[in-house]
Amino acid sequence: MNHSAQWPSAGLVLVAPGGVAGPAAPLLAALLGMRLLPDSSAQQEDPALLLEQLAQQPAGWLLPLGLDPGADRPLTGCWADALGAWRQPAVLLLPVAAVGGGADRAYGALLQQASVPLLGLVQLDGPWDAAARSGDGLPWLGWLPLLEVAPGSADEAAALALRLTLLRRWRLSGASSADRGSAVAAADRQA
């Protein structure tokens, strides 16, 4: 599946409580048509240095943060503060066990407090309860299944909805307040 896109910024950082692990990052990168960057924890110890290096990367990358975004790094502070300072767009990934248990609200608040351009939250696997998610007041993007989805299935429709919603929010996050109205209209036409 080809997902060519005009990227509103060079790339996205994928964050999760405790750090991103497992197959979620490659699945999301494939869904968005993005280049997956390695998640070397040693390289991620210095957020400012890595973010400076990322600024030199060609557009279209996804970096899974293998470290907790709120944990203090020796001498460099936490990743959430660095992401906010660099105005680096991020997506918060939550395993189904963390949804509705407080981690979703806590990590969302942490990123917002640090002024991270948080595009939204993605539930990883498990049953998706759209009504509950829309009622909890958090900026949910959707649900990412861990298994390969069958063409024409409800799971494929959910994955496509996640992709479209994430790309629309990403475009909107890059729009200046003066351009926000036209960006909303353009994003809605493309969705």
N, C-alpha and C positions, 0 to 999 in steps of 0.2 A: 504494500500500500504506500503510495507516494503522498507525503504530507508537506509539500513545499509551502513556505510561508514567508511573509515579510516580518522579520522579528522586530518588535517594538524596542528592544534593547538587545545587547549582545547575547545574553543568556539568562538562565534561571538557576537558582540554587534550591535544591530540594532538601528540606530539613525535617527532622522527626525527633520525638522524645528519645533521648539516648543515642541518637544518630541513625542514619539511614543504613539499613542492612537488607540483604536478600535480593530477590528478583524485582522489586518494585521500581527501582531506578531504570533498569534496562527496558522494562515494560512501558513506563511513562515516556522515556526517550523515543522509543519506537512509535508509540501512539502519536506523539507530537512531531515526529520527523526530525528530531534533534540529535546532535552528536553527543554521546555520553562521554564525559571526562572521567578519568580514573579518580577513585575516592581514597587516595593515599592519606591515611591519618597523620603520618609524619609530616607531609607537605601542608596539611591543614592546621598544624599547630600555631602558625603565624597568620591570622586572618588578613591583616593588612597587606602582607607580602603576597599572599595568594590572590587576593582581590586585585592587586596591581598587575599581577601576571595574567589574570583573567581578562583584564581590560585590553590586553594585546591579542587575545584570541579572536579568530574570525567568528562572526555572529552565528548563532544556532546551536549553542552548547547547553548541556544540562549537567550541573555538578551536584552529585549526591554528597551531602555533608555527613561524613562518617562519625562526627563528634556531636555531642549534645549542644544545641545552639545557645543554651543558657549557662553552660558550665564555664567557669573561669579558666582561662589559659594562662599559664605562668608568663608574666611580664607583658601580655598582650590584651588582656581583657577577654570578654566573651564574644562569640561569633555574632550573636544578635546585635550587639552594639556596633560591630564592624559592618554588618550588612546594612544597618540603618545609616551609618555615617557615609557609606558608599552609595546609598540609595539603590541597592542591589535587589531586584525583584526576587521573591522567594515563594515557594509553595510548601505548605505544611502537610506532611503525610502522617496519617494516624492509623495504626492497626485497629481493627474492629473492636478489640478489647478496651482500647482507650477512648472510644467514642461514647460520649455521654457520661463518662466517669470523672470528668474534671480536667483531664490532661488536655483535651481539646480546647477548653476555655483558658486554662493556665498558659499553654504555649502560644495560643493566639494572642492573649493579653501581653505576654512577654515580647513577642515580635512587634506588636503595635506600640507598646511603650518605648521600644528602641527605635521607632520610626522606620521599621523595615517595610518596604512596599510589598505587603503580604497580598498575593493574588487571591489566596483562599486556602481552604482545607480540602484534602482528598482522603476519603476512607479507603483503606487497603483491605480488600476482600470482605468476606462475611456477607450477611444479608444487608441490603441497603434499604433503609426506611426513609424515603424522601419526605414524608409528612413530618416525621420527628425531626429530621435535619432542618427543614425549612422553619420549624417552630422554635428551634433553640437559639436563634439570633446570631449564629456564626456564619461567616461567608463561605459556605460549602460550595465546592466546585463539582463534586460528584464522587463517584465510586470507581475504583480500579480493581477489576478482578485479577487474581493471580494465575488463573488457568487460561489457556488459549480459548478465545471466544469463537463460537460457531457463526459463520456468515448468516445474516438474517435473524439472528437470535436477539432476545431481549438484552442479553449481556453485551452484544455488539452495539446495540442502540445506546446502552448506558455508557459504553466506552466512547462512542462518537459524541454523545452529549457532553461528557467530561472534556474531551478535546476542544469542542466548540466553545464551551463556557470558559475554559482556561484561556484560550486564545483571545476571546473577547475581553476578558478582564485584564489580560496583559496589555492589549492595545489601549484600553481605557486608562490603565495606570501610567502609561507613557504620555498621555495627552495632557497638555497644559490646561489649566482651568478655563482659559479663554477658548480653547478648542474642544472642550469636553462635549458640548452638544453635538458638534459635527462628528466627533469620534464615536459617540454612542450610535448615531444614525448609521454611520459607515459600518461599524461592528455588527449592528443588527442586520444590515443588508447582506453581509458576508456569512452570517451564522445560519 
